[in-house]
């Protein structure tokens, strides 16, 4: 595998699947070859020096006029597990993958905290749960016999990506171009709007760098 082949693949994916996916693939290839070099392989990394496509930062979050419609549609969602998952995602600002895999053993109701053993940046994070989140989780715990807060029927045992429920909620609320990850951005944006500084916002969202928070 040489640099020209990686460049062709990067261009092909960029054209067929979008620049963001092409960049993620390039990062993965670079990481794989760097690991091989760490293990003693004496070749060169064919992804080294290839420029990524310029990506536009996403700044979408729930606007003040959208919030009442969103909460009303969320309350009407028939899938209770998905409904509670979305509300917990908004209240904690945690990453989707971490909320999906939330376990009862990681929640301390007395301290109102949730410990995530490993986040995307490879570090543990303690999330301080607001009162509304604690109330929601206590109600779920009363009816739960699963180790997972949001159990599912798949191989993982916990809820998978609840896309259908998300589509229903957005459709009923009349909201366009909103992703589940934007709930995380919504929390950070309202923290900023109410005067929280970048350090506090970054800590609450589990960011490793201030650049991510900005």
C-alpha positions as MATLAB code, in Angstrom:
seq = 'XXXXXXXXXXXXXXXXXXXXXXXXXXXXXXXXXXXXXXXXXXXXXXXXXXXXXXXXXXXXXXXXXXXXXXXXXXXXXXXXXXXXXXXXXXXXXXXXXXXXXXXXXXXXXXXXXXXXXXXXXXXXXXXXXXXXXXXXXXXXXXXXXXXXXXXXXXXXXXXXXXXXXXXXXXXXXXXXXXXXXXXXXXXXXXXXXXXXXXXXXXXXXXXXXXXXXX';
ca = [
       0.000    0.000    0.000;
       1.635    3.248   -1.083;
       0.781    6.918   -0.694;
      -0.766    7.196   -4.169;
      -3.194    4.382   -3.373;
      -4.258    6.036   -0.112;
      -4.703    9.361   -1.907;
      -6.929    7.699   -4.513;
      -9.017    6.010   -1.818;
      -9.338    9.279    0.116;
     -10.536   11.058   -3.019;
     -12.935    8.249   -3.937;
     -14.583    8.151   -0.504;
     -14.726   11.939   -0.465;
     -16.636   11.959   -3.729;
     -18.958    9.048   -2.985;
     -19.530    9.280    0.777;
     -18.554   12.806    1.757;
     -15.448   14.596    2.965;
     -16.019   13.901    6.660;
     -16.110   10.119    6.171;
     -13.064   10.328    3.896;
     -11.128   12.192    6.584;
     -12.096    9.666    9.266;
     -10.861    6.854    7.005;
      -7.567    8.675    6.417;
      -7.105    9.090   10.171;
      -7.779    5.386   10.698;
      -5.254    4.312    8.061;
      -2.638    6.660    9.516;
      -3.280    5.297   12.996;
      -2.995    1.663   11.884;
       0.380    2.203   10.208;
       1.669    4.248   13.146;
       0.811    1.339   15.433;
       2.646   -1.058   13.114;
       5.709    1.199   13.281;
       5.424    1.239   17.109;
       5.489   -2.547   17.012;
       8.724   -2.573   15.029;
       7.613   -2.540   11.397;
      10.280   -0.748    9.366;
       8.109    0.596    6.552;
       6.812    4.132    6.088;
       3.290    5.354    6.751;
       1.548    5.777    3.354;
      -1.020    8.153    4.899;
       1.603   10.535    6.280;
       1.499   14.001    4.744;
      -1.832   13.555    2.946;
      -3.978   16.598    3.609;
      -7.485   16.107    4.921;
     -10.443   17.840    3.343;
     -11.457   21.059    5.046;
     -14.417   20.389    7.304;
     -17.045   22.884    8.347;
     -17.630   22.925   12.103;
     -21.207   22.103   13.020;
     -22.911   24.648   15.299;
     -26.476   23.303   15.406;
     -28.268   23.191   18.743;
     -31.885   23.456   19.915;
     -33.046   27.056   19.626;
     -35.282   28.689   22.291;
     -38.354   28.567   20.031;
     -37.719   24.865   19.299;
     -37.381   23.701   22.899;
     -41.121   23.704   23.819;
     -41.988   21.752   20.661;
     -39.127   19.326   21.265;
     -40.159   18.629   24.870;
     -43.806   18.156   23.881;
     -42.885   15.693   21.125;
     -40.478   13.928   23.488;
     -43.231   13.515   26.080;
     -45.479   11.960   23.422;
     -42.860    9.436   22.256;
     -44.265    5.907   22.877;
     -40.823    4.267   23.242;
     -40.118    4.983   26.907;
     -36.524    3.743   26.814;
     -35.664    5.960   23.843;
     -37.528    8.887   25.396;
     -35.551    8.636   28.647;
     -32.321    8.171   26.698;
     -32.830   11.440   24.796;
     -33.698   13.345   27.964;
     -30.658   11.943   29.786;
     -28.453   12.873   26.828;
     -29.700   16.450   26.976;
     -29.452   16.778   30.769;
     -25.921   15.325   31.030;
     -24.373   16.471   27.749;
     -22.588   13.109   27.575;
     -21.617   11.453   24.306;
     -24.239    9.203   22.725;
     -22.113    6.056   23.011;
     -21.579    6.621   26.734;
     -25.263    7.263   27.477;
     -26.296    4.172   25.485;
     -23.884    2.043   27.548;
     -24.786    3.611   30.923;
     -24.768    1.005   33.725;
     -26.462    1.098   37.098;
     -23.223    0.204   38.879;
     -21.663    3.448   37.629;
     -24.368    5.669   39.136;
     -24.104    6.985   42.696;
     -27.539    8.208   43.671;
     -26.347    9.569   47.023;
     -23.710   11.774   45.406;
     -25.813   12.355   42.258;
     -22.891   11.371   40.019;
     -22.287    9.063   37.082;
     -18.782    7.749   36.481;
     -17.886    6.981   32.883;
     -14.932    4.600   32.985;
     -13.629    5.571   29.554;
     -14.690    8.378   27.241;
     -13.780    9.061   23.627;
     -10.531   10.725   24.678;
      -9.483    7.652   26.643;
     -10.023    9.143   30.094;
     -12.553    8.561   32.850;
     -15.146   11.243   33.562;
     -17.436   11.946   36.496;
     -20.717   13.529   35.422;
     -22.650   15.480   38.045;
     -26.309   14.638   37.546;
     -28.899   17.421   37.778;
     -31.956   16.764   39.953;
     -34.186   16.061   36.958;
     -31.787   13.390   35.697;
     -31.622   11.761   39.147;
     -35.418   11.676   39.322;
     -35.649   10.090   35.873;
     -33.010    7.465   36.676;
     -34.580    6.559   40.024;
     -37.911    5.945   38.275;
     -36.191    3.669   35.735;
     -34.318    1.788   38.473;
     -37.568    0.771   40.172;
     -38.639   -1.224   37.103;
     -35.218   -2.461   36.007;
     -33.758   -5.953   36.267;
     -30.964   -5.243   33.763;
     -27.391   -4.073   34.438;
     -27.993   -1.452   31.723;
     -29.925    1.743   32.333;
     -31.240    1.618   28.765;
     -31.511   -2.102   27.925;
     -31.917   -3.359   24.383;
     -32.443   -6.592   22.507;
     -29.183   -6.567   20.549;
     -25.885   -8.354   21.199;
     -24.542   -5.534   23.379;
     -27.454   -5.860   25.794;
     -28.107   -2.134   25.809;
     -30.075    0.195   23.575;
     -28.701    0.600   20.068;
     -28.982    3.791   18.029;
     -32.713    4.770   18.391;
     -33.026    6.392   14.969;
     -36.713    5.656   14.409;
     -37.763    7.272   17.686;
     -35.570   10.287   16.928;
     -37.176   10.680   13.498;
     -40.676   10.532   15.026;
     -39.836   13.190   17.598;
     -38.335   15.602   15.072;
     -41.254   15.080   12.707;
     -43.867   15.800   15.391;
     -41.904   18.815   16.655;
     -41.387   20.207   13.150;
     -37.617   20.421   13.661;
     -35.136   19.913   10.816;
     -31.418   19.130   10.688;
     -30.974   18.085   14.304;
     -28.797   15.124   15.268;
     -28.692   13.259   18.562;
     -25.167   14.617   19.102;
     -26.627   18.135   18.893;
     -28.251   17.542   22.301;
     -24.721   17.542   23.735;
     -23.984   20.780   21.902;
     -27.282   22.213   23.169;
     -26.236   21.785   26.802;
     -22.867   23.432   26.185;
     -24.462   26.304   24.259;
     -26.972   27.096   27.006;
     -24.221   26.894   29.610;
     -22.349   29.536   27.617;
     -25.495   31.647   27.205;
     -26.048   31.691   30.955;
     -22.492   32.821   31.704;
     -20.502   29.645   32.345;
     -16.845   29.964   31.363;
     -15.052   27.750   28.885;
     -13.262   25.738   31.557;
     -16.497   24.750   33.317;
     -18.216   23.884   30.041;
     -15.237   21.825   28.904;
     -15.110   19.882   32.176;
     -18.840   19.151   32.116;
     -18.637   17.875   28.524;
     -15.452   15.889   29.122;
     -13.374   17.786   26.585;
      -9.629   17.256   26.590;
      -8.828   20.608   24.972;
     -10.244   24.121   25.107;
     -10.267   24.093   21.298;
     -12.965   21.406   21.358;
     -15.027   23.440   23.805;
     -14.697   26.589   21.674;
];
